[in-house]
Amino acid sequence: MSQTIQSSHFSLVKGKELKGDDFVMVKSFDHLTVAVVCDGVGSAIEGADAAKRTTLQLMNSFKTKPNSWSVQKSIDSFITSINRVLYQESILSYERPEIVTTLTIVVIDGDRLYGANVGDSRVYLHRDGRLVQLSHDHSMDEEGYENVLTDAIGLQESVTPYYFENQIERGDRILLCSDGLYNEISDKLIEEHITQGAYGLVKLASKLCDNDLPDDTTAAVLEVKDIPITCALKKQNLIIADKYSTGEVIDGYRLIEPLIQNRRTWSVEKKGVNYVMKFAPVEVKDDEFFLDMFVREAWNATRLKAGFFPKAVIPKKRTHRYYIMKQLEGIELKKHISKRVLTTEDATSMAKMLLKAGQYLVKYDLVHGDIKPENIMMRDRNDKHYFKLIDFGSIIELYATDSRAGTPSYLAPERFVGTAINESTEIFAIGVTLYESLTKRYPYGEIEPFQSPTFKAAKLPSKYNRNIPDWLDSIIMRSIAIKPEERYQNYSEMLYDVENPTRVKPYFDKSKPLIQRDPLKFFKVGFYIEFYILMGLFFYWFVN
């Protein structure tokens, strides 16, 4: 769950029933928080199934939402899709709508609340002690027919959701609920008890009915604990020039030379001190997705204050959209290994840094996303080498499914089929980086963008570099295992082996024949088999 949103949800079934028709779920995906409440229509044969399927389908859809889609477009597209599926399935199976549910959904993105509803489940906003209904009931207005729905998911071939969008503030509470709640609790009571969360509201409704609810009752409450600072950064009116030139002065910083080909990252100087200035890409002027990405990059760069990364700041009085980093003296690891491979000591030092940096990022629910020699700086101190991670542009949320994160040659095999980024996939990138730094080779060959690679068993790195000890061989091979279950699962597991080389267990590729995996064991097994065969033959000869 987003650190700025605190949520609760709870459901009780009616009367003495054991299972109800409501379904509720709250989840976070990247920078979005999504909440859904569905109330399966009781008169429908498969109302409960419709509620569950609609909720799960919406959550799965937001998990894989295309980055180019706006939140509103996503809500509209996902609702239309699930409605069509349920309606067509109903007609095919029952010749009438029987897989029917109401729906409320809200999506929080920064300081914006997006929502929609179909049916009579509701969404309320509670601010400064006042409760306001944001949703619209799709039910008949005639007296005595208030509970008759005019629209629901799966009820008709096409659906017309009611959409709303609002600015949210710190301290706001958003309530999603089925009609079982608001039919038993007045708006006044909701205002008074919403601070107790979903559990408190549903239990209050049950208490007012002598713990014999006439309908399934469900609530989800989202409390806005804070508004992300990225929202304020995004709204700043800053210059984004199409190009920058050598000698140009921006807010007192003199541009010396571009550091990368797109001329958006520069070596700069101010008052005799050198820095690195990274400008937003030109695309942010026309594409909000790129603006969001750069704002989050700048924010991550400034808040990740640890020795693994260069120090970074966002100047308060800047006129252009950029951020400043300390310029590190040293050499890019990729350039270093183009001339000579790392020593075992340096490789071990780098591995420890990468693993500890990974552990640090996990505390923020983040991963680097693009570990490779180009993003590692090698520096000298007291005649020893040490390493730092650079490039904040790749940092992404843990478990994100953004397939664009990372460089193909360093991606774990499962990343090519859409698996979420996790510690194990990051460990694979660390392993490939170690392999390359010690051998100048990729373990599975160089992989081009948009290629669908075939992974075959990698050779031991010591085949290319005889100075690599057996224990480091095993660590690297375990970190780049093709099958996730044979790989290190978390940073601490691999870090323990790196720090305790005498305790490292030999790694054997289970896909290889025994003679290749463990020749000594193969010959031992062969010896004992041959021994027992000879003993059997000797016994047979002796008896006969």
Secondary structure by P-SEA (a helix, b strand, c coil): cccccccccccccccccccccbbbbbbccccbbbbbbbbcccccccaaaaaaaaaaaaaaaaaaccccccaaaaaaaaaaaaaaaaaaaaaaccccccccccbbbbbbcccbbbbccccccbbbbbcccbbbbccccccccccccccccccccccccbbbbbbbbbbbcccbbbbbbcccccccccaaaaaacccccaaaaaaaaaaaacccccccccbbbbbcccccaaaaaaacbbbbbcccccccccccbbbcccccccccccccccccbbbbbbbccccccccaaaaaaaaaaaaaaaacccccccccccccccccccccccccccccaaaaaacccccaaaaaaaaaaaaaaaaaaaaacccccccccccbbbbbcccbbbbbbcccccccccccccccccccccccccccccccccaaaaaaaaaaaaaaaacccccccccccccccccccccccccccccccaaaaaaaaaaaccccccccccaaaaaaaaacccccccccccccccccccaaaaaaaaaaaaaaaaaaaaaaaaac
